[in-house]
Amino acid sequence: MYTTLTTYVQRMDVDLILVQTGVRSMLSSNSSIPASEHGEIAAVSNAAETAHILVSSIIFMDTDMKTPVLLVGYDPVTSVGGPWNITEGRGVESDDEILLDIWLAHRNNLTVGDTTRILNRDFRVVGLTRETSSWVSPYIFVSQKAAEDILQLPGIASFYLLRLPEGADMTSIAETIEAEIDGVEALTAEEMAKADRKVLAAMLDTPLKRVIAISFVIGTTVMGLTVYIAVTDHLGEYAVLKAVGASGSWLQKLALLETLYRTVSGFLLGVGLAYLAGRLIMDLMPQFTVILRLEIIGMTGLAALIMALIAAVLPIRRIIALDPNEVFTS
């Protein structure tokens, strides 16, 4: 959820984002900067490339379903601030064309070549994008001119996007921009992404962390319980081995090796199935993004292994303390 929320900002591939003073998040605030400042910003920043985009939250309704979306107006010539993953069709080339998120298009039975209406203006769908739908809203893309017209905001930019020369001092350039140009603030993409994540965290962080913690405990406990049952089911065999001369340490080593084999095999199978399920979910429902992080997989695997080994040692301790004569007597 955090990743999809900030994917657009992270995918801009820019060094600095200029926003209206006081605006930190793309999702929670409206930024408004005169587009006429484009040349001055380019000169002051000495940027290798300067672009501006117009972003606004609107309601998309092609059928009876209303969907909140983020409309992005960008320059089709530079493509800065535009889509990064066009899965069908092509990019915008004229002011009557639009790119839709693939989930939004499927939800409204639209495909490349169809016509849709946005704020009383018709647009032809020329492409479908992926990775442009978060739990908040999907993105749709039009040209800057088209965005200014339908939003009735001529000469207005929401954000300026700067690509600086290699080796440039971003901190120094940001301070220069803020000092010489009134009403703007310079942020890095990570700073803006952090602010967007903070908006989500304020609403969902606590319940999400509790659900994840509960799931983690349940998962490792079930693995431990499975191993415990697997060992106890073979206590009779272990007892016989003890009776015919196997030492307690040898039995313990045998049980741990078997447990290690079961745990690693099961965990690798589980990870493989998780990747497969994630890919299937994203193919069938593009509005969801499933990300399996290596550090989380490693932490979960370590916790599961520790739980499994503990679960294996506990029943073996009963065999180690067992008198061999009791086995033959029983």
C-alpha positions as CSV (number, residue, x, y, z in Angstrom):
1,M,0.0,0.0,0.0
2,Y,2.8,2.4,0.9
3,T,4.6,1.6,-2.3
4,T,1.7,2.0,-4.7
5,L,0.7,5.2,-3.0
6,T,4.1,6.8,-3.8
7,T,4.9,5.0,-7.1
8,Y,4.1,8.0,-9.3
9,V,6.4,10.3,-7.3
10,Q,9.2,7.8,-7.2
11,R,8.9,7.0,-10.9
12,M,9.2,10.7,-12.0
13,D,13.0,10.3,-12.2
14,V,13.7,13.9,-11.2
15,D,16.0,15.4,-8.7
16,L,13.8,18.2,-7.3
17,I,10.1,18.9,-7.2
18,L,9.0,22.5,-6.7
19,V,5.7,22.9,-4.9
20,Q,3.7,25.8,-3.6
21,T,5.0,26.9,-0.2
22,G,3.4,24.9,2.6
23,V,2.5,22.0,0.4
24,R,4.4,18.7,1.2
25,S,2.2,16.0,-0.2
26,M,0.8,15.4,-3.7
27,L,-2.3,13.7,-2.3
28,S,-3.4,15.9,0.6
29,S,-2.9,19.5,-0.7
30,N,-3.4,21.5,-3.9
31,S,-0.3,23.2,-5.2
32,S,-0.6,26.2,-7.6
33,I,2.4,27.9,-9.2
34,P,2.2,30.2,-12.3
35,A,3.4,28.4,-15.4
36,S,4.9,31.7,-16.5
37,E,7.7,31.1,-14.0
38,H,9.0,28.2,-16.0
39,G,11.8,30.2,-17.6
40,E,12.9,31.8,-14.4
41,I,13.0,28.5,-12.5
42,A,15.1,27.0,-15.3
43,A,17.5,29.8,-15.1
44,V,17.8,30.0,-11.3
45,S,18.2,26.2,-10.9
46,N,20.5,25.8,-13.9
47,A,18.6,22.5,-14.4
48,A,19.5,20.2,-17.3
49,E,15.7,19.7,-17.8
50,T,12.7,21.6,-16.4
51,A,9.1,20.5,-16.8
52,H,5.8,21.3,-15.0
53,I,2.7,19.3,-14.6
54,L,-0.9,20.0,-13.6
55,V,-2.4,17.5,-11.1
56,S,-6.0,17.5,-9.8
57,S,-8.4,15.1,-8.1
58,I,-11.5,14.5,-10.2
59,I,-14.4,12.0,-10.5
60,F,-14.2,9.7,-13.5
61,M,-17.6,8.3,-14.6
62,D,-17.8,6.6,-18.0
63,T,-20.6,4.2,-16.9
64,D,-22.7,4.5,-13.8
65,M,-19.7,3.9,-11.6
66,K,-18.0,6.9,-10.1
67,T,-14.3,6.6,-9.4
68,P,-12.0,9.2,-7.8
69,V,-8.9,9.6,-10.0
70,L,-5.8,11.9,-10.2
71,L,-5.7,13.7,-13.5
72,V,-2.2,14.5,-14.6
73,G,-1.5,17.0,-17.4
74,Y,2.1,16.6,-18.7
75,D,4.1,17.7,-21.7
76,P,4.0,14.8,-24.3
77,V,7.2,16.1,-25.9
78,T,9.4,15.6,-22.9
79,S,7.2,13.0,-21.2
80,V,8.5,14.2,-17.8
81,G,5.9,13.5,-15.2
82,G,4.0,11.2,-17.6
83,P,3.3,7.4,-17.4
84,W,6.3,5.0,-17.2
85,N,4.6,1.7,-18.0
86,I,2.3,1.8,-21.1
87,T,1.1,-1.8,-21.4
88,E,-1.2,-1.2,-24.4
89,G,-1.2,1.5,-27.1
90,R,1.0,4.5,-27.1
91,G,1.5,7.8,-25.3
92,V,-0.5,11.0,-25.7
93,E,0.4,13.0,-28.8
94,S,-2.5,15.5,-29.1
95,D,-4.9,17.4,-26.8
96,D,-7.8,15.1,-27.4
97,E,-6.1,11.9,-26.3
98,I,-5.9,10.2,-22.9
99,L,-4.1,7.4,-21.1
100,L,-6.1,5.4,-18.6
101,D,-5.0,3.0,-15.9
102,I,-5.7,-0.5,-17.1
103,W,-7.8,-1.4,-14.0
104,L,-9.9,1.8,-14.5
105,A,-10.3,1.0,-18.2
106,H,-11.4,-2.6,-17.5
107,R,-13.8,-1.5,-14.8
108,N,-15.5,0.8,-17.3
109,N,-15.3,-1.6,-20.2
110,L,-13.0,0.7,-22.1
111,T,-10.1,-0.2,-24.4
112,V,-7.7,1.5,-26.8
113,G,-9.6,3.3,-29.5
114,D,-12.7,4.0,-27.4
115,T,-13.9,7.5,-26.5
116,T,-14.5,8.6,-22.9
117,R,-15.8,11.9,-21.5
118,I,-13.9,13.9,-18.9
119,L,-15.4,17.0,-17.4
120,N,-17.7,17.6,-20.4
121,R,-14.9,16.9,-23.0
122,D,-14.4,13.9,-25.1
123,F,-11.1,12.1,-25.2
124,R,-9.9,9.1,-27.3
125,V,-8.2,6.4,-25.3
126,V,-4.8,5.8,-27.0
127,G,-3.1,3.8,-24.3
128,L,-3.5,1.8,-21.0
129,T,-1.0,2.1,-18.2
130,R,0.1,-0.3,-15.4
131,E,1.4,0.5,-11.9
132,T,-0.7,3.6,-11.9
133,S,-3.4,2.6,-9.5
134,S,-3.1,2.9,-5.7
135,W,-5.6,2.2,-3.0
136,V,-6.5,5.9,-3.0
137,S,-7.1,6.4,-6.7
138,P,-5.8,5.5,-10.2
139,Y,-4.0,8.1,-12.4
140,I,-5.1,9.2,-15.8
141,F,-2.9,11.3,-18.2
142,V,-3.6,14.0,-20.7
143,S,-1.6,16.8,-22.3
144,Q,-0.9,20.0,-20.3
145,K,-3.1,22.0,-22.5
146,A,-6.0,19.6,-22.2
147,A,-5.7,19.6,-18.4
148,E,-5.6,23.4,-18.3
149,D,-8.7,23.6,-20.4
150,I,-10.9,21.0,-18.7
151,L,-9.8,22.2,-15.2
152,Q,-10.2,25.8,-16.3
153,L,-6.8,26.6,-14.9
154,P,-5.0,28.3,-17.7
155,G,-1.3,29.2,-17.0
156,I,-1.2,27.2,-13.8
157,A,1.2,24.4,-12.8
158,S,0.9,22.2,-9.8
159,F,4.5,21.0,-9.6
160,Y,7.8,21.8,-11.4
161,L,10.1,18.9,-12.0
162,L,13.8,19.5,-12.3
163,R,16.5,17.2,-13.5
164,L,19.9,18.6,-12.5
165,P,23.3,18.2,-14.1
166,E,25.3,15.3,-12.9
167,G,27.1,16.1,-9.6
168,A,25.0,19.1,-8.8
169,D,24.5,20.1,-5.2
170,M,20.8,19.6,-4.7
171,T,20.7,21.2,-1.2
172,S,22.4,24.3,-2.5
173,I,20.2,24.6,-5.6
174,A,17.1,24.0,-3.5
175,E,18.1,26.8,-1.1
176,T,18.8,29.2,-4.1
177,I,15.4,28.5,-5.6
178,E,13.6,29.1,-2.4
179,A,15.5,32.3,-1.8
180,E,15.1,33.8,-5.2
181,I,11.6,32.6,-6.2
182,D,8.7,33.6,-4.0
183,G,6.0,31.1,-3.0
184,V,7.8,27.9,-3.9
185,E,9.5,25.2,-1.9
186,A,11.9,22.6,-3.3
187,L,11.6,18.9,-2.2
188,T,13.3,15.7,-3.3
189,A,11.1,12.9,-4.6
190,E,11.8,10.9,-1.4
191,E,10.7,13.9,0.8
192,M,7.4,14.1,-1.1
193,A,6.9,10.3,-1.0
194,K,7.6,10.4,2.8
195,A,4.9,13.1,3.2
196,D,2.4,11.0,1.2
197,R,3.2,8.0,3.3
198,K,2.6,10.1,6.4
199,V,-0.9,10.9,5.2
200,L,-1.6,7.1,4.9
201,A,0.1,6.4,8.2
202,A,-2.1,8.8,10.1
203,M,-5.2,6.8,9.0
204,L,-4.1,3.2,8.8
205,D,-0.7,2.6,10.3
206,T,-1.8,1.4,13.7
207,P,-4.5,-1.1,12.6
208,L,-2.3,-2.3,9.7
209,K,0.6,-3.0,12.0
210,R,-1.6,-4.9,14.4
211,V,-3.0,-7.1,11.6
212,I,0.5,-7.8,10.3
213,A,1.7,-8.7,13.8
214,I,-1.2,-11.0,14.4
215,S,-0.7,-12.7,11.1
216,F,3.0,-13.1,11.8
217,V,2.4,-14.7,15.2
218,I,-0.3,-17.0,13.7
219,G,2.0,-18.1,10.8
220,T,5.0,-18.9,13.0
221,T,2.9,-20.6,15.6
222,V,1.2,-22.8,13.0
223,M,4.6,-23.8,11.6
224,G,5.8,-24.6,15.1
225,L,2.6,-26.6,15.9
226,T,3.0,-28.6,12.6
227,V,6.6,-29.5,13.5
228,Y,5.7,-30.4,17.1
229,I,3.0,-32.8,15.8
230,A,5.3,-34.3,13.2
231,V,7.9,-35.1,15.9
232,T,5.4,-36.4,18.5
233,D,3.9,-38.7,15.8
234,H,7.3,-40.5,15.6
235,L,8.1,-40.6,19.3
236,G,7.6,-44.4,19.2
237,E,10.3,-44.8,16.6
238,Y,12.7,-42.5,18.5
239,A,12.0,-44.5,21.6
240,V,13.0,-47.7,19.9
241,L,16.2,-46.1,18.6
242,K,16.9,-45.1,22.2
243,A,16.2,-48.6,23.4
244,V,18.7,-50.2,20.9
245,G,21.5,-47.9,21.9
246,A,21.1,-44.5,20.3
247,S,22.3,-41.7,22.5
248,G,20.2,-38.8,23.5
249,S,22.4,-36.3,21.6
250,W,22.2,-38.4,18.4
251,L,18.4,-38.5,18.7
252,Q,18.2,-34.8,19.2
253,K,20.5,-34.2,16.2
254,L,18.3,-36.6,14.0
255,A,15.1,-34.7,15.0
256,L,16.6,-31.3,14.4
257,L,17.9,-32.4,10.9
258,E,14.5,-33.7,10.0
259,T,12.9,-30.6,11.3
260,L,15.3,-28.4,9.4
261,Y,14.6,-30.3,6.2
262,R,10.8,-30.0,6.6
263,T,11.0,-26.3,7.6
264,V,13.3,-25.2,4.7
265,S,11.4,-27.3,2.1
266,G,8.0,-26.0,3.3
267,F,9.2,-22.4,3.5
268,L,10.7,-22.4,0.0
269,L,7.6,-23.9,-1.3
270,G,5.5,-21.3,0.5
271,V,7.6,-18.4,-0.9
272,G,7.3,-19.8,-4.4
273,L,3.6,-20.1,-4.1
274,A,3.4,-16.6,-2.7
275,Y,5.2,-15.2,-5.7
276,L,2.9,-17.2,-8.0
277,A,-0.2,-16.0,-6.2
278,G,1.1,-12.4,-6.2
279,R,1.6,-12.5,-10.0
280,L,-1.8,-14.1,-10.5
281,I,-3.5,-11.4,-8.4
282,M,-1.8,-8.6,-10.3
283,D,-2.7,-10.1,-13.7
284,L,-6.3,-10.7,-12.8
285,M,-6.8,-7.5,-10.7
286,P,-4.3,-4.8,-11.8
287,Q,-5.5,-2.4,-9.1
288,F,-3.5,-4.4,-6.6
289,T,0.3,-4.5,-6.4
290,V,1.9,-7.4,-4.5
291,I,5.4,-6.8,-3.3
292,L,7.4,-9.5,-1.5
293,R,10.4,-7.9,0.1
294,L,13.6,-9.9,0.6
295,E,14.3,-8.5,4.0
296,I,10.8,-9.5,5.2
297,I,11.1,-13.0,3.7
298,G,14.4,-13.4,5.5
299,M,13.1,-12.2,8.8
300,T,10.0,-14.4,8.5
301,G,12.1,-17.4,7.5
302,L,14.4,-17.0,10.5
303,A,11.5,-16.6,12.9
304,A,9.8,-19.7,11.5
305,L,13.1,-21.7,11.7
306,I,13.6,-20.8,15.4
307,M,10.0,-21.7,16.2
308,A,10.3,-25.0,14.4
309,L,13.5,-26.0,16.1
310,I,12.0,-25.2,19.5
311,A,8.9,-27.2,18.7
312,A,11.1,-30.2,17.7
313,V,13.4,-30.1,20.8
314,L,10.6,-30.1,23.3
315,P,9.2,-33.6,22.6
316,I,12.6,-35.1,22.0
317,R,13.5,-34.1,25.6
318,R,10.9,-36.7,26.7
319,I,12.7,-39.4,24.7
320,I,16.1,-38.5,26.1
321,A,14.8,-38.9,29.6
322,L,13.1,-42.2,28.8
323,D,14.4,-45.5,30.3
324,P,15.0,-48.0,27.4
325,N,13.5,-50.8,29.5
326,E,10.1,-49.0,29.4
327,V,10.0,-49.3,25.7
328,F,10.3,-53.1,25.7
329,T,8.0,-53.4,28.6
330,S,5.3,-51.4,26.9
